[in-house]
């Protein structure tokens, strides 16, 4: 979704500019973007649904669309967390993140706000590939178990929700209605 804003809509030249644009978005605008650019994946599994932007006004600018895009990634993550918690009957208390998106502090804060979870940002942002290397180290006997991996993992920063649960639940409810309507449209 961020690549689409950058490469197809030309909203910015570098993805890291989305962090600054997020802050410039008006709090009075109520824009929602469902980035189903290749359909809706888990947990909806609707490959024919297409993306849509809702709530545009004459005051809507690039900043609001960028903010709604970053927030949409957090809403989608929340949908997945809810599905995982329902299936596993386990309450997820924290999320560890990695990859390029974690350089965007406003996205990470949005993720914490929407999911109402503590977000842990690592010192090494490429922990996915590092995890694969750790598993290879276990398989080859260099490391004995996952407890040794835990000692190697280092946190950089914590994020905590800054929006009250009842306030964010209103936004989550809107998100779910919008997604449902898009699925029902099926065009």
ABEGO torsion letter per residue (X at the ends): XAAAAAAAAGABABAAAAAAAAAABBAABBBBBBBBAAEBBOAAGBAABBBBBBGBBAABBAAAAAAAAAAAAAAAAAAAAAAAAAAAGBBBABBBBBEAAAABAAAAAAAAAAAGBBBBBBABABAAAAAAAAAAAAAAGABABAAAAAAABBBABBBBBABBAAAAAAAAAAAAAAAAAAAAAGX
